Amino acid sequence: MSQTADAPRNVTERKHMSQSQTSVLDAAREAVRSEAAGVLAVADQLDESFIEVADLLFRCTGKVWVAGSGTSGAIARRMAHLLSVCGTPAAFMHPMDALHGTMGALAPGDVLISISRGGETTEVNDLSVRAQKREVPVVAITAEPESTLGRLADIRVILTTEGDADPGGVIAMGSTLVVAVWGDALAFVLMRRRQYGWDRVLETHPAGAVGLITELPAALDGLDAGQD
């Protein structure tokens, strides 16, 4: 049934909602709008640091490792996955596992992206320092430029979250989406810069509905990132 045909029924249902039910929906919509505003504000936070990171990853001869703990870890996994899908080989590295030996995978030619909103996550900072000792440059994504992570990084990306997208400034909801959309932009820019085609995307994604696609999407325009 079409959205237009559904509209009268939805209006009727809303009329029969209790005040408490209406309040629940209003609160949910306010939360969604707050997070959406935080995500939209990222466009105005893209600066020279984004270009530096894009250049670093474009020139990377090894693997891109992405690390984070808690909600930052969830976003780190997502970022690594999407970088790989878009043609930049990447993998997630769990910071605490890394301190129990996984960091042996780090090698010259690699890049480590460390994510921590406050920049004071001990295991993330410890991993970052040890990565640098292994000749692996560290990109920090944080909201606190003068934090431990912000100060030790080779490239520092500062992303702040607008308004009330993080409830109480404590629960990392909107701020994780802010980092996620920044990573999405990075993966997409690198895909265009590498001219990584849809045929190659589908080749590495044979499962699920994507694997059933038989007609390639329109080719993406290449992206010239030459220095002036």
C-alpha positions as CSV (number, residue, x, y, z in Angstrom):
1,M,0.0,0.0,0.0
2,S,1.3,3.5,-0.8
3,Q,2.4,6.0,1.8
4,T,-0.4,8.3,0.7
5,A,-3.0,5.6,1.3
6,D,-1.5,4.8,4.7
7,A,-1.5,8.5,5.8
8,P,-5.2,8.6,7.0
9,R,-4.8,5.5,9.1
10,N,-1.6,6.9,10.7
11,V,-3.4,10.1,11.5
12,T,-6.2,8.1,13.1
13,E,-3.8,6.0,15.1
14,R,-2.0,9.1,16.4
15,K,-5.3,10.5,17.5
16,H,-5.9,7.4,19.6
17,M,-2.4,7.4,21.1
18,S,-2.2,8.2,24.8
19,Q,-0.2,11.2,25.9
20,S,2.5,8.9,27.2
21,Q,2.8,7.1,23.9
22,T,3.0,10.4,22.0
23,S,5.7,11.6,24.5
24,V,7.8,8.5,23.7
25,L,7.7,9.1,20.0
26,D,8.5,12.8,20.5
27,A,11.5,11.9,22.6
28,A,12.7,9.3,20.0
29,R,12.3,11.8,17.2
30,E,14.3,14.5,19.1
31,A,17.1,12.0,19.6
32,V,17.2,11.2,15.9
33,R,17.2,14.8,15.0
34,S,20.0,15.6,17.5
35,E,22.2,12.8,16.1
36,A,21.4,13.9,12.5
37,A,22.5,17.4,13.2
38,G,25.7,16.1,14.7
39,V,26.4,14.1,11.6
40,L,25.6,17.0,9.2
41,A,28.0,19.2,11.1
42,V,30.9,16.9,10.1
43,A,30.9,18.4,6.6
44,D,32.1,21.7,8.1
45,Q,34.8,20.0,10.2
46,L,36.6,18.5,7.2
47,D,39.9,20.3,6.9
48,E,43.5,19.8,6.0
49,S,43.8,16.9,8.4
50,F,41.3,14.9,6.2
51,I,43.5,15.6,3.1
52,E,46.6,14.5,5.1
53,V,45.0,11.2,6.1
54,A,43.7,10.6,2.6
55,D,47.2,11.2,1.2
56,L,48.8,8.9,3.8
57,L,46.4,6.0,3.1
58,F,46.6,6.5,-0.6
59,R,50.4,6.1,-0.4
60,C,50.2,3.3,2.2
61,T,52.2,0.2,1.0
62,G,51.0,-2.1,3.8
63,K,47.8,-2.5,5.7
64,V,45.7,0.1,7.4
65,W,44.8,-0.9,11.0
66,V,42.0,0.7,12.8
67,A,41.8,0.5,16.7
68,G,39.4,1.6,19.4
69,S,37.7,0.3,22.5
70,G,34.0,0.3,23.5
71,T,31.8,2.2,21.1
72,S,34.9,3.5,19.4
73,G,35.8,-0.1,18.8
74,A,32.5,-0.8,17.1
75,I,33.1,2.2,14.8
76,A,36.7,1.1,14.2
77,R,35.5,-2.3,13.0
78,R,33.1,-0.6,10.6
79,M,35.7,1.8,9.3
80,A,38.2,-1.0,8.6
81,H,35.5,-3.0,6.8
82,L,34.3,-0.2,4.6
83,L,37.9,0.9,3.7
84,S,38.5,-2.7,2.5
85,V,35.3,-2.8,0.6
86,C,36.2,0.4,-1.2
87,G,39.7,-0.8,-2.2
88,T,42.0,0.3,0.8
89,P,43.1,-2.9,2.5
90,A,42.3,-2.5,6.2
91,A,41.6,-4.5,9.3
92,F,40.4,-4.0,12.9
93,M,43.0,-4.4,15.7
94,H,41.6,-4.8,19.2
95,P,43.8,-2.6,21.4
96,M,43.9,-4.9,24.4
97,D,44.5,-8.0,22.2
98,A,47.2,-6.0,20.5
99,L,48.9,-5.6,23.9
100,H,48.8,-9.3,24.3
101,G,50.7,-10.0,21.1
102,T,48.6,-9.0,18.1
103,M,50.6,-5.9,17.5
104,G,53.2,-8.3,16.0
105,A,51.2,-7.8,12.8
106,L,52.2,-4.2,12.7
107,A,55.1,-3.5,10.2
108,P,56.8,-0.6,8.5
109,G,54.6,0.5,5.6
110,D,51.4,0.1,7.7
111,V,49.2,2.9,9.2
112,L,47.4,2.8,12.5
113,I,44.2,4.8,13.0
114,S,43.4,5.1,16.7
115,I,39.9,6.2,17.7
116,S,39.1,7.6,21.2
117,R,36.7,10.4,21.8
118,G,38.4,11.6,25.0
119,G,41.9,10.5,24.0
120,E,42.7,9.0,27.3
121,T,41.9,5.3,26.7
122,T,45.0,3.6,28.2
123,E,45.2,0.6,25.9
124,V,44.7,2.7,22.8
125,N,47.4,5.1,23.8
126,D,49.8,2.3,24.7
127,L,49.2,0.6,21.4
128,S,49.7,3.9,19.5
129,V,53.1,4.6,21.2
130,R,54.3,1.0,20.5
131,A,53.1,1.2,16.9
132,Q,55.3,4.3,16.4
133,K,58.2,2.4,17.8
134,R,57.6,-0.2,15.0
135,E,57.8,2.7,12.4
136,V,54.0,2.8,11.9
137,P,52.5,6.3,11.8
138,V,49.5,7.0,14.0
139,V,46.4,8.9,13.0
140,A,44.4,9.9,16.0
141,I,40.6,10.6,15.8
142,T,39.5,12.4,18.9
143,A,37.5,15.3,20.2
144,E,40.3,16.4,22.5
145,P,43.3,17.9,20.7
146,E,45.4,18.2,24.0
147,S,44.6,14.7,25.1
148,T,47.4,12.1,25.4
149,L,46.3,10.6,22.1
150,G,46.0,13.9,20.4
151,R,49.5,15.0,21.4
152,L,51.3,11.8,20.5
153,A,49.7,11.3,17.0
154,D,51.5,11.9,13.8
155,I,48.3,13.2,12.3
156,R,45.6,14.5,14.6
157,V,41.9,14.6,13.4
158,I,39.6,16.6,15.7
159,L,35.9,15.8,15.5
160,T,33.5,17.4,17.8
161,T,29.8,16.5,18.3
162,E,27.2,19.3,18.0
163,G,24.4,19.8,20.5
164,D,22.9,17.0,22.5
165,A,23.8,14.1,20.2
166,D,25.7,12.5,23.1
167,P,23.2,12.3,26.0
168,G,24.6,14.2,29.0
169,G,27.9,14.4,27.1
170,V,28.6,11.0,28.5
171,I,27.0,8.3,26.3
172,A,28.8,8.0,23.0
173,M,25.8,7.9,20.6
174,G,26.1,10.9,18.2
175,S,29.9,11.1,18.5
176,T,30.3,7.5,17.2
177,L,28.2,8.4,14.1
178,V,30.3,11.5,13.6
179,V,33.4,9.4,13.4
180,A,31.6,6.8,11.2
181,V,30.6,9.4,8.6
182,W,34.1,10.9,8.6
183,G,35.4,7.4,7.9
184,D,32.7,6.8,5.2
185,A,33.9,10.0,3.4
186,L,37.5,8.8,3.6
187,A,36.7,5.4,2.2
188,F,34.6,6.9,-0.7
189,V,37.2,9.6,-1.6
190,L,40.0,6.9,-1.7
191,M,37.8,4.7,-3.8
192,R,37.4,7.4,-6.4
193,R,41.0,8.4,-6.2
194,R,42.1,4.8,-6.8
195,Q,39.5,4.5,-9.5
196,Y,38.5,1.3,-7.8
197,G,35.6,0.0,-9.9
198,W,32.4,-1.7,-9.1
199,D,33.5,-4.9,-10.7
200,R,36.3,-5.2,-8.1
201,V,33.8,-4.3,-5.3
202,L,31.5,-7.1,-6.4
203,E,34.4,-9.5,-6.9
204,T,35.2,-9.3,-3.2
205,H,31.5,-9.3,-2.1
206,P,30.0,-12.5,-3.6
207,A,27.7,-13.1,-0.7
208,G,24.3,-11.7,0.2
209,A,22.1,-9.5,-2.0
210,V,25.2,-7.6,-3.3
211,G,26.5,-10.9,-4.6
212,L,23.4,-11.3,-6.8
213,I,23.9,-8.0,-8.6
214,T,24.4,-8.7,-12.3
215,E,24.4,-5.1,-13.7
216,L,27.2,-2.8,-12.5
217,P,26.2,0.7,-11.1
218,A,27.3,3.7,-13.1
219,A,31.1,4.2,-12.9
220,L,32.3,6.7,-10.3
221,D,34.2,9.8,-11.5
222,G,37.9,9.7,-10.7
223,L,39.3,12.2,-8.2
224,D,42.4,14.1,-8.9
225,A,44.1,14.9,-5.6
226,G,47.3,16.3,-7.1
227,Q,49.1,19.0,-5.0
228,D,49.0,22.6,-6.3
